Amino acid sequence: MQVLPWLILLLPLFAAVGIALGALPAHRRGVAARLSVGAAGLAFLLSVLLWSSGTQGEQGFLWLAAGALKVEFGWRLDALSVPMLLVVTGVGGLIQVYSLGYMRGDKGFGRYFAGLSLFTFAMEGIVLSTNLVQMFVFWELVGVSSYLLIGFWRERPAAADACKKAFLTNRVGDFGFFLGILLVWSLLGTVNFTEMSAVLQRQPEALGGLATLAGLLVFCGAVGKSAQFPLHVWLPDAMEGPTPVSALIHAATMVAAGVYMLCRVFFLLDVPGSVALEVIAWTGIFTALLAGVIAVQQDDIKRILAYSTLSQLGFMVLGVGLAGGSHDPAPAMFHLTTHAAFKALLFLGAGAVIHALHHQEQNIWKMGGLASKMPVTFVTFGLATLALCGFPPFSGAYSKDAILLPAYEQGRYGLLVLALTGGFLTALYMFRLVFVAFLGPAKSQAMDQAAEVRGVMKWPLILLAVPTVLAGGWGIEGVYRRAFGAAEPVEAVSWFGQIIAPLTHAPMVALLAFVAAAGGAFVAYRLYWDALTDPLPDKLGTPAEWARRRFGFDELYARIIAGTQDALAGLAAAVDRWVLAGAVVRGGHGLVELAGRVLRLVQTGNLQGYVTFFVAGTVLLLLFVLTR
Amino acid sequence: MKGLELIGLEIAVIAAGIAILLLDLWTAKEDKRRLGYAAALLVGVIFLASFAMLFEGRQEAFHGMYVLDEFALFFKRFFLIAALLVLLISVEFADRFESGVAEYYAITLFALAGMMFAASANDFTLLFVSIELVAVCFYVLVSFQRQRDRSLEAGVKYLITGALSGGFLVYGIALIYGTAGTLNFRELASLGPEVLESRLLLLGLLFVFVGLGFKIAVVPFQIWVPDVYQGAPVPTTAFLAAGSKGAGVVLLARLLYTGLRPIADRWGPVLVMLAMLTILYGGLCAIPQRNFRRLMGYSSIVNAGFILLALAAGTADGLAATLFYLAAYLYGVMGAFVVLCLARCPGQEDETCVLAGLHHRSPLLAATLTLAMVSLAGIPPAAGFFGKFQVFKAVIGQGAAFPYPAWALGVAVFGAVVSLYFYLNVVRTVFWSSTSESVAPIRISHATRWAVYLVIFAILWLGILPGAILNLAEYAVHSMGL
């Protein structure tokens, strides 16, 4: 069993290296596909084996020792990492299978699968990390592989810009994360999760007055990777990558990494005297609402889903922020897991639509009537929409309720109301998407040719629909809860028992959430059923326009960054030109050259002059020595 | 006669020279240049024989005049390798001599014999004899291209300045004998400070230093270097830069580290002063220099400064650094001159076409020249880097005991930086200068090709795995009783 985690971790790496070395050319695409999908599938099977064996613990070897800093490279298995491993390899594997169909005929087929495998490797590394430094290494690897995949169609300027933007925006967050790691290490003397947790258990005040700062710096990493405000701008652009990549980034990997990391280091955030969790909660809910409002006025099918991801990530981060005291962040992980399934399904469904439209059309106002042409896609997409909006008995309802519950129990009604508003917005934009794109009249000629996807693209949709519908009753939250010290459940609860649990446990929250979602769906029905154009801009005017323009964050950042960068670059150029090149280099060079030219005057070529020089030198030397 | 077995290597070299002269009589005219291969082969055999000869420790002969120890052997091997490479270059160069090709080889061998005697000189008499043997041979070698004015001019300049320095040398020796009553280095050391500190003896020693400084090309006795380097035939210049300089260094080193050890605090500061001046002069003059041969002349001056700096340390480390530095310098110089000899441009005096576009004409030679420049500039992983590193280490290792440590280090760093500029300028010309010349590829004979490989290998070996040569140098220094 000890070798399994190593295998799971390294299989995708071997696949990536193997493809990069031998299967990049188009005629070896079969090899590339087999290597990549095989590695992903095997990793998933081994993860299932690991899960069923119930292996727990930690193993690693000393990788880096510099003075007091000891960094291990290894794996850690617990109730947090093993289910997460299942999510990463499971959803990731299905996306790889789907990619076989979606990317068929692309000339960069091998490169694509090498990137996917590298991405999987990096994400598994984050999940299995035993310490912050190892996690940071894989954190950056995720950044690199996302860069490669978002910019996969590198000949498109939009893709090139998007991958650059994703990478740079993430770097901003990572910088804070790294500072946080340094701070935590200097305060606690270790970067190992187990040891850090033990130190904090012994002396909860170990972080002292810097507790909030340390927590927030670490949170910076999550702000970048999980695309929270104000670093959320990269995620919507990241859809420039192939759609399965979007599914991967938005569902099981990358954005999930931030939330996972917060849960992993939750003991750092939940310390006395720290207000980090408060900040995290408000950041989460703000992101959720902001993204929800923007999503309502987007027309690109993938962009709507991208903002929906932002919004849901906001809920997860809220879930972390609401934990503390008697509550743990298991709801965040629960929502992450269910979201991984239905968001992957939504993106793959969107990919199926785009594929059916020959990669020509992504604007929902040009679609319509797809439900009859693509029934499987429509049904699965619809199920995922219901799950996302939080209608019971679909999975999303339970994970979202789990997040709302602490807010209700802690009496933080402000957050609760805002979260319910977020739920309302979720239903609004999702049903808008479904009504406009799948139902309603066809709004362009292209719809006539649309046909159901087949084979390797259809089955992942169907398989992902299973957890989308059922996962609410699988007791996932209970599993995660064990990672935060909760005991094993005394008695097994049946699936049906789990499904009706919210009603018996906290009927108020469940009811409110249902009302919010239903309200959103109803408004969407009134506005968009059979609509040919979006009526909202006319009704709302300016606010809708702002939402459509995403509140101008991109332009604002571009202006700030360009301004700062231009100023700094101007300064650096001036220093370089006048001080370095001018004074130091030119001046120094000029002086030396001048001295050389003067000295060379000695070298007249005249023999009498030489002999005079020789003798004069000798005399000076004699004077120097003998008069001392 | 006792001692003859000790000078076996020298006898063998002289015999080889005579053999070449005799062979010349029975060799057809068109085959004469091939005699250089015979000479090189003989030198190679003698080099190998130097390892086969077993010596039990330090041995003296001719009343202590001649000494054979590991230190002497290190230098004898150094000179043998230098001569071997020079002879191989000479064969390539031979068609540019109007006549007397065999004599050129023979005189090179006789100069080599003089250097090898210098390596063993433990007495002012042998010092003078060996240095004059070398000098007389070089007077001929420098002006060997009798049809070229520039070669003759260089010969005259070298002769006059050399004779001047020789005059100082012999006068100094007379003064030393007059005050100390001995010519032997060891006996000189045992005289005690009051005799050694006497002004008349110091005057004599300074005059000797003038003679040796001329060989090493130390300021203010460097004045002849650029003109002679430019005018002399390429193999002669190479031998001047490596062999003649080496002879001066070994004589100076043995004099300072045996005879004048008791007054090390007297000569240390003088050497450091001159070393700094030498580095500054060579480095600054090289900056505006565009002629490659004159540049190599200034480079030779800069390197003399570094060698003097290492010698000035007065410690075993300093002497070992000197030895290693010389070994590294030898291959850098040989790499440069073998290229200069092969990449000829007929009818042009300024030789710019030697460098411009060289990488089109011969990638191998371009790489060799680049590596040689990199090594001379002291960039890792080439040999020169480790040589400079050893010098710096010796200076820093002395700490405050070193005369003017801060100034010396500052000037040394300055010299290293400046030389980076002019050496890399050569590399730039090789690869990035626009050339309108015909790019006829350069043909390289097998023997020379092997010489080139040897140079490349040695530069990299000394730079990457300096341990073996460093051990040899330390062993040699140890045999001096340090």
Interface residues (C-beta under 8 A of the other chain):
Chain A: V592 E593 A595 G596 R597 L599 R600 V602 Q603 G605 L607 Y610 V611 F613 F614 V615 A616 G617 T618 L620 L621 L622 F624 V625 L626
Chain B: V156 K157 I160 T161 L164 S165 F168 R199 L202 L203 L206 F209 V210 V219 P220 F221 I223 W224 P226 D227 R266 V270 M273 L274 Y281 L284 C285 A286 I287 P288 Q289 V418
